């Protein structure tokens, strides 16, 4: 009986492991360097395209490994220029990523999980059960695809990355950090870590771990309320990861990194649109330099959550500015193709 062994994803190997593999095959170690460059810097989709490697060696790689490359199944373009990719993974699961253009930059919004580990009631992605975490190469491939689209449609390379797509990045901590290592490595895309923002709903132990690990990317926290009862009603996991725990973790982060914290915050009618709500936010922000992004809400069909009035937003802006807190009002992009914040749910 013939034994069929499952081929290993070659991008799960480090460069050192690739070098060792070639030595074990009686080849030179530097062959591993060549293949590694093809896999990451050149984003090779197949072994056949590795033109500076002999046919015999390519066949040997084909016999032992696979390249589990993503495929952009569907690309939608919004009237405002935003592009949404439906990304098919090697196991036929689908995630979404978004290219957001402005006059001066293009930003990739990438996913880190299929579905989401958390349960925010206002977010379409949270209604999908978490199927699995994305591998580092699957995160990396999303960035490469958007960089290619940025060059093709906007005539410039990708400038920024935000982990604000599907999933909670800190619940896929190791793979997200490995992906960022490759994105920022000279052997990968060579992007500056200061151009990358990881957005979390607030998982205290991993915020502390990021500080201990000395990460150099930026941190954003989806806060939406600085009052425990209200936050728990819209983000039920807050009952476990309370605001007190989150604040302690963020204090630890700031003490270690001296890096400003960005809070993502949506104001909803009848939920968090009173003076009491904004006063609690001001108090929460006091322990470290921070910035608040007030985000326009994007409905997800059921009507339970409605964008607050302009006067409520003005009250937030006035109160925050009066207290010396930097605040911006961020208009959503790509709403007509369900590509805006909170809308990613694989709708076709």
C-alpha positions as CSV (number, residue, x, y, z in Angstrom):
1,X,0.0,0.0,0.0
2,X,1.4,3.4,-1.0
3,X,1.7,5.9,1.9
4,X,0.6,9.4,1.0
5,X,2.3,11.9,3.3
6,X,0.9,15.4,3.4
7,X,3.3,18.0,2.0
8,X,4.6,20.6,4.3
9,X,3.9,24.3,3.7
10,X,7.4,25.5,2.8
11,X,6.8,29.0,4.2
12,X,6.5,27.5,7.7
13,X,10.3,26.9,7.6
14,X,12.8,29.5,8.8
15,X,15.7,30.4,6.5
16,X,18.0,28.3,8.7
17,X,15.6,25.3,8.4
18,X,15.6,25.7,4.6
19,X,19.4,25.8,4.5
20,X,19.5,22.6,6.7
21,X,17.0,20.9,4.4
22,X,19.2,21.5,1.3
23,X,22.3,20.3,3.2
24,X,20.4,17.1,4.1
25,X,19.7,16.6,0.4
26,X,23.4,16.8,-0.4
27,X,23.0,20.4,-1.8
28,X,24.7,23.6,-0.8
29,X,23.2,25.6,2.1
30,X,23.0,28.8,0.0
31,X,20.3,27.2,-2.1
32,X,18.1,27.7,1.0
33,X,18.8,31.5,0.8
34,X,17.8,31.5,-2.9
35,X,14.5,29.7,-2.2
36,X,13.8,31.9,0.8
37,X,14.2,35.0,-1.3
38,X,11.8,33.6,-3.9
39,X,9.2,32.8,-1.3
40,X,9.2,36.1,0.5
41,X,10.8,39.0,-1.4
42,X,9.5,37.8,-4.7
43,X,6.3,36.2,-3.5
44,X,6.6,33.2,-5.7
45,X,3.4,31.3,-6.2
46,X,5.0,28.1,-7.5
47,X,8.4,26.4,-7.6
48,X,8.3,26.4,-11.4
49,X,8.9,30.1,-11.5
50,X,12.1,30.0,-9.5
51,X,14.3,30.5,-12.6
52,X,17.7,30.6,-11.0
53,X,17.2,27.1,-9.6
54,X,17.7,23.9,-11.6
55,X,14.7,21.9,-12.9
56,X,15.9,18.9,-10.8
57,X,15.9,21.0,-7.6
58,X,12.5,22.5,-8.4
59,X,11.0,19.1,-8.9
60,X,12.5,17.9,-5.6
61,X,10.9,20.9,-3.9
62,X,7.6,20.1,-5.6
63,X,7.8,16.5,-4.3
64,X,8.3,17.6,-0.7
65,X,6.5,20.9,-0.2
66,X,3.6,23.2,-1.2
67,X,3.3,27.0,-1.3
68,X,-0.1,27.7,0.3
69,X,-0.6,31.0,-1.5
70,X,-3.8,33.0,-1.1
71,X,-5.9,33.8,-4.1
72,X,-7.9,37.1,-4.5
73,X,-11.2,35.5,-5.5
74,X,-13.1,38.7,-6.0
75,X,-12.1,42.4,-6.0
76,X,-14.7,45.2,-5.6
77,X,-14.0,48.9,-6.1
78,X,-16.0,51.5,-4.2
79,X,-17.1,54.8,-5.7
80,X,-14.5,56.5,-3.3
81,X,-11.6,54.4,-4.6
82,X,-11.6,51.9,-1.8
83,X,-10.8,48.3,-2.9
84,X,-12.1,45.2,-1.1
85,X,-10.6,41.8,-1.7
86,X,-12.3,38.5,-1.0
87,X,-9.2,36.3,-0.2
88,X,-9.5,32.5,-0.6
89,X,-7.2,30.5,1.5
90,X,-5.7,27.1,0.7
91,X,-8.4,25.3,2.6
92,X,-11.2,27.2,0.8
93,X,-12.0,29.5,3.7
94,X,-12.4,33.2,2.8
95,X,-11.3,36.4,4.6
96,X,-11.5,40.0,3.4
97,X,-8.9,42.8,3.2
98,X,-9.2,46.4,2.1
99,X,-7.1,49.0,0.4
100,X,-8.0,52.5,1.5
101,X,-6.5,55.3,-0.6
102,X,-6.1,59.0,0.2
103,X,-4.2,61.7,-1.7
104,X,-1.0,61.0,0.2
105,X,-1.1,57.4,1.2
106,X,-2.6,53.9,0.7
107,X,-3.4,51.8,3.7
108,X,-4.0,48.1,3.8
109,X,-6.6,46.8,6.3
110,X,-5.8,43.2,6.8
111,X,-7.5,40.2,8.6
112,X,-5.9,38.0,11.2
113,X,-8.5,35.4,11.8
114,X,-11.3,33.6,9.8
115,X,-14.2,35.0,11.8
116,X,-13.4,36.4,15.2
117,X,-12.7,35.2,18.7
118,X,-14.6,38.0,20.3
119,X,-18.3,39.0,20.4
120,X,-18.8,42.7,19.8
121,X,-22.5,43.2,19.1
122,X,-22.1,46.0,16.6
123,X,-19.6,44.2,14.3
124,X,-20.6,41.9,11.4
125,X,-17.4,39.9,11.6
126,X,-18.2,39.0,15.3
127,X,-21.3,37.2,14.0
128,X,-19.1,34.7,12.2
129,X,-17.7,32.0,14.5
130,X,-13.9,31.8,14.6
131,X,-13.0,29.1,12.2
132,X,-9.2,29.4,12.6
133,X,-6.3,31.8,13.0
134,X,-4.4,32.9,9.9
135,X,-0.9,31.8,9.3
136,X,1.9,34.4,9.1
137,X,2.2,33.8,5.3
138,X,-1.5,34.3,4.8
139,X,-1.4,37.7,6.6
140,X,1.8,38.6,4.6
141,X,0.1,37.6,1.3
142,X,-2.8,40.0,1.9
143,X,-0.3,42.9,2.2
144,X,1.6,41.8,-0.9
145,X,-1.7,41.7,-2.9
146,X,-2.7,45.2,-1.7
147,X,0.7,46.6,-2.4
148,X,0.4,45.3,-6.0
149,X,-3.1,46.9,-6.3
150,X,-1.7,50.2,-4.9
151,X,1.0,50.3,-7.5
152,X,-1.4,49.3,-10.3
153,X,-4.3,51.6,-9.5
154,X,-2.7,54.5,-7.6
155,X,0.8,54.4,-9.0
156,X,2.5,54.2,-5.6
157,X,3.6,51.5,-3.1
158,X,1.6,50.7,0.0
159,X,2.4,53.1,2.7
160,X,0.6,51.9,5.8
161,X,-0.9,48.7,7.3
162,X,-3.7,48.4,10.0
163,X,-4.7,45.2,11.6
164,X,-8.4,46.2,11.7
165,X,-9.9,43.5,9.4
166,X,-11.5,40.3,10.4
167,X,-10.5,38.9,13.7
168,X,-8.8,39.9,17.0
169,X,-5.1,40.2,16.3
170,X,-4.0,39.6,19.8
171,X,-5.9,36.3,19.9
172,X,-3.5,35.2,17.1
173,X,-0.5,36.8,18.8
174,X,2.4,34.6,17.6
175,X,1.3,34.5,13.9
176,X,0.6,38.2,13.8
177,X,4.0,39.1,15.2
178,X,5.8,36.6,12.8
179,X,3.9,38.2,9.9
180,X,4.9,41.7,11.0
181,X,8.5,40.5,11.4
182,X,8.5,39.4,7.7
183,X,6.7,42.6,6.5
184,X,9.3,44.7,8.2
185,X,12.3,42.6,7.4
186,X,14.8,43.6,4.6
187,X,14.3,40.0,3.5
188,X,10.6,40.6,3.2
189,X,8.8,43.8,2.3
190,X,11.1,46.1,4.3
191,X,8.3,48.4,5.6
192,X,8.8,50.5,8.7
193,X,7.1,49.1,11.8
194,X,6.0,52.7,12.6
195,X,3.7,52.5,9.6
196,X,1.9,49.5,11.1
197,X,-0.9,49.7,13.6
198,X,-2.3,46.7,15.5
199,X,-5.9,47.3,16.7
200,X,-7.2,45.3,19.6
201,X,-10.5,45.2,21.4
202,X,-8.3,44.9,24.6
203,X,-6.7,41.6,25.7
204,X,-4.7,42.8,28.7
205,X,-2.2,40.0,29.0
206,X,-1.2,40.3,25.4
207,X,-0.9,44.1,25.6
208,X,1.6,43.5,28.4
209,X,3.4,40.8,26.3
210,X,3.7,43.2,23.4
211,X,5.4,45.7,25.7
212,X,7.7,43.0,27.1
213,X,8.5,41.9,23.5
214,X,9.6,45.4,22.6
215,X,7.4,45.7,19.6
216,X,7.9,48.9,17.5
217,X,4.5,49.1,15.7
218,X,1.7,51.3,17.0
219,X,-1.2,50.2,19.2
220,X,-4.9,51.1,18.8
221,X,-7.6,50.1,21.2
222,X,-11.3,49.7,20.2
223,X,-12.8,51.2,23.3
224,X,-16.3,52.6,22.5
225,X,-17.1,53.2,26.2
226,X,-15.1,53.9,29.4
227,X,-18.0,52.8,31.6
228,X,-17.9,49.1,32.4
229,X,-21.7,48.4,32.3
230,X,-22.1,50.1,28.9
231,X,-19.0,48.5,27.4
232,X,-20.0,45.0,28.6
233,X,-23.5,45.5,27.0
234,X,-22.0,46.2,23.5
235,X,-18.7,44.1,23.9
236,X,-19.7,41.2,26.2
237,X,-16.1,40.0,26.6
238,X,-15.5,43.1,28.7
239,X,-17.0,41.2,31.6
240,X,-13.8,39.1,31.5
241,X,-11.3,41.7,30.3
242,X,-12.6,44.7,32.4
243,X,-11.7,48.3,31.9
244,X,-9.6,48.3,35.1
245,X,-7.6,45.4,33.7
246,X,-7.3,47.1,30.3
247,X,-6.2,50.4,31.8
248,X,-3.6,48.6,34.0
249,X,-2.2,46.8,30.8
250,X,-2.1,50.1,28.9
251,X,-0.3,51.8,31.7
252,X,2.2,49.0,31.6
253,X,2.5,49.4,27.8
254,X,3.1,53.1,28.1
255,X,5.7,52.8,30.9
256,X,7.6,50.3,28.8
257,X,7.3,51.8,25.3
258,X,6.6,55.6,25.8
259,X,4.3,55.1,22.8
260,X,1.1,57.1,22.5
261,X,-2.1,55.1,22.6
262,X,-4.9,55.5,20.0
263,X,-8.5,54.8,21.0
264,X,-11.0,53.9,18.3
265,X,-14.4,55.0,19.4
266,X,-17.9,55.0,17.9
267,X,-20.6,57.2,19.3
268,X,-24.1,55.6,19.1
269,X,-27.5,57.2,19.7
270,X,-28.9,56.2,23.1
271,X,-25.9,54.1,24.1
272,X,-22.9,56.3,24.7
273,X,-23.9,59.8,23.5
274,X,-24.2,61.7,26.8
275,X,-21.9,64.1,28.7
276,X,-21.4,61.4,31.3
277,X,-20.0,59.1,28.6
278,X,-17.4,61.6,27.3
279,X,-16.4,62.6,30.8
280,X,-15.6,58.9,31.6
281,X,-13.6,58.8,28.4
282,X,-11.5,61.9,29.4
283,X,-10.9,60.3,32.7
284,X,-9.8,57.0,31.1
285,X,-7.3,58.8,28.8
286,X,-5.5,60.8,31.6
287,X,-2.8,58.2,32.5
288,X,-0.9,58.5,29.2
289,X,-0.6,60.6,26.0
290,X,-3.4,59.4,23.8
291,X,-5.4,60.2,20.7
292,X,-9.1,59.5,20.1
293,X,-10.4,58.5,16.6
294,X,-14.2,59.1,16.6
295,X,-15.3,56.7,13.9
296,X,-18.5,57.0,11.8
297,X,-20.7,54.0,12.4
298,X,-21.5,51.6,9.5
299,X,-24.9,49.8,10.1
300,X,-25.0,46.0,9.8
301,X,-28.7,45.8,8.8
302,X,-30.5,45.1,12.1
303,X,-30.9,48.8,13.1
304,X,-30.1,48.2,16.8
305,X,-27.1,50.5,16.6
306,X,-27.5,53.9,15.1
307,X,-25.0,56.7,14.4
308,X,-25.3,59.4,17.1
309,X,-26.3,62.9,16.1
310,X,-23.8,65.6,14.9
311,X,-24.4,67.5,18.2
312,X,-23.3,64.5,20.2
313,X,-20.1,64.2,18.1
314,X,-19.5,67.9,18.6
315,X,-19.8,67.5,22.3
316,X,-17.2,64.7,22.3
317,X,-14.8,66.8,20.2
318,X,-15.2,69.9,22.3
319,X,-14.8,68.1,25.6
320,X,-11.8,66.1,24.5
321,X,-10.0,69.2,23.0
322,X,-10.8,71.2,26.1
323,X,-9.0,68.5,28.1
324,X,-6.0,68.5,25.9
325,X,-6.7,65.2,24.2
326,X,-6.0,64.9,20.5
327,X,-9.2,63.9,18.6
328,X,-10.1,63.3,15.0
329,X,-13.4,62.4,13.3
330,X,-12.8,59.6,10.8
331,X,-15.2,59.3,8.0
332,X,-15.8,55.7,6.8
333,X,-14.6,54.6,3.4
334,X,-16.0,51.8,1.1
335,X,-19.5,51.7,2.7
336,X,-21.1,50.9,-0.7
337,X,-19.2,47.6,-0.9
338,X,-19.4,46.7,2.8
339,X,-15.7,47.4,3.2
340,X,-16.0,49.9,6.1
341,X,-15.1,49.3,9.7
342,X,-17.3,46.6,11.2
343,X,-18.8,45.5,7.9
344,X,-16.4,42.7,6.9
345,X,-18.5,39.5,6.8
346,X,-17.9,37.8,3.5
347,X,-21.1,39.2,1.9
348,X,-21.0,38.8,-1.8
